[in-house]
Amino acid sequence: MLAVDKPPGLLSVPGRGPDKTDCVIARVLRVYPDALVVHRLDQPTSGVLLFARSLEMQRALSEMFASRSVSKRYEAIVEGALEGSGVIDLPLIADWPNRPLQKVDHHLGKPASTIWTAVGSTGQGTRVSLEPLTGRSHQLRVHMQAIGHPILGDQLYGSADGRTCVERLLLHAAELKFAHPVTGEAVEIRSTVPF
C-alpha cells in the first residue's frame, strides 16, 4: 500500500473534461504504475490518501473502508464558538437539482454519523476534531453546517463571510488507523495539519 499527503485543490481521481485530468492518482501512477484507488477526498480537502499496490490489497482495503474498520480523523476550523463534543446523526442524500450539493433528508437520506470534539478556539473560529463513522459524500461539511458551524472556506456550505475569510477549505484528513489486512499489525498514518 501507499499513503500520500494530498494537497488542497487537487482532485483525487480524474474528473469530467480535459481540464480535470491532473489528479493525485495520475501523479502517483507516474512513480508507482501499480497503484490502485482505495478511497477519495474532496478536491478542496487536504491530507492522508491511501492507495493499494495490488488487486488483492485494493479489495482488502476497500472492504475495510466499507465495513468501517478504518478509523478516520479529520481536523477543521469551523465558524463560531463551539465547546465540548457530540455526535451528529443526520441522514444525507444528494441534492439532485443542485449537484454536487448534498443535504439532510430524514425520509430518504442514508444514515450518517459524525463524532465532533472542540479542540480550542482560534482567531477565526473553533478548531475541531472530526471522526466520520460513515463515509457519505460531503458528510463532514454538511453535518457541521447542519449544526450551525460550517467549515471555514467551504464554497458549497459556508456562510458568505466564512467562504471569503480564508483562502481554502480548512478541512484536513489528519489520521487513518486500521489493522494491516495481511499481518494484522496496527497501522497509523498521520499528516500534519497545515492550518
Summary of the structure (lengths in Angstrom):
residues: 195
radius of gyration: 16.8
end to end distance: 27.3
largest distance: 48.5
contacts: 593
relative contact order: 0.18
helix: 20%
strand: 34%
